[in-house]
Amino acid sequence: MSLPPELVKVIELTASHNRWRRFECINLIASENVMSPLAEAAYLTDMMHRYAEGKPGKRYYQGNIYTDEVELLVMELMSKLLKVKYVEPRPISGTVANAVVFRVLANPGD
């Protein structure tokens, strides 16, 4: 099956963009940062476009059995890794992510 030339061009441009982003630039926008190959593999699944609002076992949408399992496992692993009792793996926003990075990497007055 051959693809229309316009679609081939879109695919080529997308691949060029991905190579450029991953290997040729440093993007300092947290919400646009390049994911690790492992994170990208997990992200590029059916779970990436499913609503999973709420907490494991108490979701607003049905069909999150595996999402709940993944989230609970992530919470358990983060808790062990960070040696803390409570963790929240769900991001609040890009703004909060930026604030955390600035707080960790910058000094007062920078």
N, C-alpha and C positions, 0 to 999 in steps of 0.2 A: 504494500500500500504506500503510495507516494503522497506526500503532504503538499499542499499548495505553497508556492514560493513565499508568499507573505507570512505564512505560519513558520516556515523554516527560518526566515529572517528574524521573526520575534524570538524563536528559540535560541538562535545564535546570539542575538543581542542580550538576552537574559543570561546566557552562559558567560558572555564577556563581562557583564555587570558583576556577576557572582565572583569571577576570577579577580576582577579589579578590587572588589570589596574585601575579599579574603586575603589577597596576597600583595596588593599594591598601595594600600592606604591604611591609615590609622583613624578610625572613626571614634570620636570622643562623645558621641551622643548615645547615652546608655540604652535607650529604647531601640537603637539601630545597630547595636554592637553585633559582631560576628559570633555566632554560637560555635562551641566546640563540635567536632564531628559526632561525638556521642550524644550531646544534647540535641543536635539537629536530627539525628536518627530517631530519637524519641519524639521529637516535635512533628516530624513528617509522618504521622500516623493519623488514623481516624479520630483520635482523641483531640487533635489540635483544633478542630472546629465544632466541638461539642460544648454545650453549656453545662457547667458543673458548679452552678451557684449554690451556696450553702456549705455545709460541712459533711464529711463522710457519713453516710447513713441517713442524712437529713437534707437531701437535695431538693431543689425546687423543680427539677426536671428528672424524669425517669431515665433509666438506661446508663447509669454511671457505676455499675458494679465494679468494673475493672479500674475506673478512675479512682473510686474510693480506696481500692486495695493499693494502688500506686501511691496515692496521697498519704495513706497511713504508713506505708513502708518508708516513704521519704521522711515523714515526721519522726519515725523511730530512728532511722539512720542519722538524721541531723541532730537529734537529741543525744545520741551516743557520741557522735563526732564532736559536738560543741560542749558536751558534758553539762547539759541544761535539762530542766524538767519539761519546759514548754517550748514549742517552736511553732512558727506560722510560715509555712512554705509558699503561701499564695502572695504574689506581689500586690502592693497597694496601688502604686502608680509609678510612672517614670520620674516624676518630680521627687518622690520620696527616695527612689533609688539614687538619683543624683545627689540628694542631700546626704545620704549615707556615705557615698564615695567622697564627697568634698570633706565631710567630717573626719573621715579616716585618713585621707591623703594630704589635706591642707592644714596649714597652721593659722591661728588667728592673725588677721591682718594681711594674709596673702591676697 
